[in-house]
Amino acid sequence: RTRLTVGGNRVNYPGEVGTPTADMLLVKVLLNSVVSTLNAKFMSIDISNFYLNTPMERFEYLKLKLTDVPEEVQLEYKLSDKATADGFVYVEIRKGMYGLPQSGLLAQQLLEERLNNHGYTQSSIVPGLWTHAWRPIQFTLVVDDFGVKYVGEEHALHLVNVLKEHYDITDDWKGNKYIGLTLDWDYERREVHLSMPGYVAKARKEFGHDMPTRVQRSPYPHTPPQYGAKRQLAELPDSSPLLDEKGKKFIQKVNGKFLYLGRAVDLTILTALSALASQQAAPTEETSARAKQLLDYLATNEEAVLTYRASNMVLAVHSDASYLSERLATSRVGGHFFLSRDDPVPPDNGAILTIVQVIKTCMTSAAEAELGGLFINAREAVYIRQILHELGHQQPRTPVQTDNSTAEGIINNKILPKATKAMIMRFHWLRCREAQKQFRFFWRPGPTNKGDYPSKHHPGVHHKSVRSEWLTPQRYLDAFRERLAIKERVPLAQ
């Protein structure tokens, strides 16, 4: 089978071409909602040939070189009679094809029209989130992949039958695969395990990476602080030679390949990826060594498994910042977002979002860095609160934990600082949101703050000791799969 692809770079389409689609954050919130809703289950649906044959009001045109067309096709459609003197065939495109900039949006609009006729509507605030007017069903849509939460199989069947009227679809009632994730559903314990088996092995083969002889516990080099020193010296500039174009491409490929893994499952590599990304414009041999260390870390540690457990779907945040810990006297922010209960100190759950970000402006104090971190994390929490509202999970004041008493005192009006020009915008915005009862800021000591982990580079011994707090050991998932396999083999009568 041969399919033509239009050269999209040659098409001058005057209209909008952006297509609303669900992001990773929305998908993770929906997965939490499934395990946290009584009798809810998850399934996935895939539409075949979604971009093809969508009717177009505005036709496009292309020309084909006759010698590029197979001879049997030329004979079937008598193309030699239609060809120009210089050996080209001109084609009018009346339906969607691969490569057209507008094909995705046109297919999405047609799908939306068809779903609207049956009571399904997309959120006007959260792209990619769909609900029904009265049925207990919600789904995320990533291009042509549906991740469906439903309560009652008859409601899921309704969606399946609506789609079958117009499309060829593939449905997975077990819901084990979605957007590259492997999902293991434990409905009895109300848990779901996210993993990407084989992803690291495939990537290592692509990069030609050899298995190291020793276990690498840290994904990135750690510079220990000089305890007791009167002053801390900044990291010396990297003086190693610049990489050639091939080496530069390698660094960029490593970042691109593992960023999805980090955002989806293995958050322990996000800080290392952030540091490599800041160097990939002008990478050096030192950058290459750091990229190799990341590959060694992924190769010698077991595959990541992220687990979500049933909760009351109340958003909670841990915020932290490391002061002047990055190059050029910049500070790094770490944020841990999870869904829990409305307790004074919410119990932990799997991360739906991990913030790993360098503050571009220079912070003048540790308190200002912490305040900047609270601002960045709270800003992200505003949108997550909106997602939860759209899913039907009403939110109390979002608890935001910090380990800096000065920053917490400024926001809660316990401290009135005198010189605040550098941070006045941030703390006034936070004070405003706190006054609106959108957030509840509170202090707890540093060791209890999980925002610390993504805010800096740690030694291998620390990564080893806290890995089980962030990721589920592989043996736990293996035990669940074994129990499930035994249950499926035993007849129901027994």
Disulfide bonds with the S-S distance in Angstrom:
none
